[in-house]
Amino acid sequence: MAKPGYILLKLVEVGIIFFVILTALFFLFRLSPGDPISKMVDPMLTPEDMAHLIQQMGLDRPMWEQYLIYVKNFFTGSFGVSFHYGEPVATIIADKLKWTLLLFTTSTLLAAFAGVYLGKIAAWHKGSRLDNVMSISALVCYTLFIPWFALLLLWILGFKWGLFPLGGVLTPALWISNASVFARILDVLHHLMLPLLTLFIINLGSYLLLMRSSMLSVLREDYILTARAKGLSEKKIRNKHAARNAALPVITSVGLSLAFSINGGALTEQIFTWPGIGRELIFAVSNNDYPLAQACFLLIALVVLCANLIVDLLYAWLDPRITY
């Protein structure tokens, strides 16, 4: 079990690392080639107008002064205003984040549950035809190239067969009408299915192989022999004794996957025109939209750091032998 002192120490460590990331992001963006003005203004603007715009954005101030303002704004809950959209960064992220969480968190959890279940069955029947089929299928899924597979499903299921929309998250005509809430939910789910299926199949293979490998290692432990000697049923040994301990590496993988899913899959969102954080992050970086890009990266960093801490605590909760 994790002690309070350990948790406090880890929280301090997370805070220090996060502040280092915050500082590094600020200077990296401003030292990178290009500037936001050249990519967002009308080329017909006069030099005076451009200078006024630069002054409004605060880019004419010394870098150290910009940094102090940046840190102050962050700790007061202000992430600034997007250079491109002219809207508060927090509003933009909140709008995009819900779509990323819907797609990537759902696909990760579904793939993890399916992978753990199938992985323990494959390990329990090691060497059988069922195990071979599952392992080979999982290996194929794990090695699939996401853009190619996504485009293939989009072409077959969306374009050829017309089963799913080719992109987006909703049908505009339906949402501007007086459609019921249930009809709108079904519309979102209809748009969600194709990218969800893509990510589910891609992620399933890695979780299945990881769970199978971990389960095979656990099945060689002495306490499994002891459980059999006590006369426990094979199903209880597999599910209660072996699977619980074998799931520890999977929990780490799922925790980090959920953390990194906050940024979405840039390529996946781009292919399916899914309006999530990943797609917005690419746009912000490409256009030197400093406030928006920095806020996106900071959100990802914070979630990843917190996920690591939570995974450490879950280890201690699931395995009483682990203490901090």
Beta strands, then each sheet from edge to edge (+ up, - down):
end
